[in-house]
Amino acid sequence: LFERLQAIDGLRILGPTPEQQPDRAALAAFHVEGVHANDIAALLDSAGICIRSGHHCTQPLHRHYGISGSARASLSFTTNLEEIDRFADELQGSISFLREHS
């Protein structure tokens, strides 16, 4: 998941990577420059992919980063590589669409 997210232009992962914190939860919070997290979540939802968007009860952290909110993808023990690839592809497509039409 982190490798796929790191390859997306303008996407910033918030928090430590699995290499920096091996025992971290299986999730990735991220911000995309110039794209609102709620818009990303809505487009992904229309493709059958559910993520969280908003403040995630961490408004001070968002103020620290100077962003209005973030998106968060969570994995499960049942998540497979194909699902991660589909998520990343749909995310990239949603970001491209929003950049073109915003």
N, C-alpha and C positions, 0 to 999 in steps of 0.2 A: 504494500500500500504506500509506504513512504517513498519508495523508489519511483513509483508511478506519479505520485503527487509532486515530487521534486522536479520532475521533467516538464511540468506545466509552467509556461511562461507567465510571470506575474503572480504566481501563487506562492504564498509564504506560509509555511507550517509553523504553528505556534507551539512552543514548548519543546521539550527535549526529544531527540530521536531515540529509537530503540537501542542504538549503539551507546548513546549517552546515558540512558536509563533502562537497562535490560528488563527490569521487573515492572515496567509501566503498564498501564491498561492498554487494551487492544483497540485504540482509537486514535484519530488524528484530527485536531482542530486546525483550521486554516482560514486564511483571508486571501481574497483575490483583488489585487489593485484595480480600482475603478468599477468593480462589480459588487452589488449588494448581496450578502449571503442569503437573504430571504428570496431573492430572485433565482439564485442558483437552486435553492431547495425546491422552489415551485416547479421549475423546469424538470429537475430530476424526478420529482414526484409524478409528473405527467408521464414519465418513462418507466414508472413502477419502481423507482429507487427512493428509499426514505433516508433522509439525513436530518440532523438538527441544525437549526440556524437561530441566531440571536445573540443574547448575552451570556447564556449558560451560567447565570449567577456569578459572573466574573466581570462586572462593569469596571472595577478598578484596573483590572488587567487590560481591558480594551482601551481605557483612557491612557494607560501607560504606553500602549502600542500606537495610540492615535488613530484608532479605527472604531467604526460604529457598531461592529458586531463581527461574528465569525460563523463559519460552518463547521460541522463536526460529523465525520464518518466513523461509525463504530463497527467493529468486527465481532464475530461470534466464533465459537469453536466449530461451527458448521460452515463458516464462510470458506469458499474455495478460490483458487487463483482465477478461474474464469469469471467469477462474480467481481473480484477486484478489478480485473481487466475491463469488464463491462462498465463498472462504475467509473473508472478513470476515463474511458472513451466517451461515455455520456457526459461526464463533467467537462471534459475538453470541448465537446460540441456545444454544451450549454454556455460555457464562457465565451466561445467564439460568437455564438448567436447574440448574446447580450452585448458584447463589445460592438458588434456590427449594427445593432438596432437600438442602442441606447443613446 
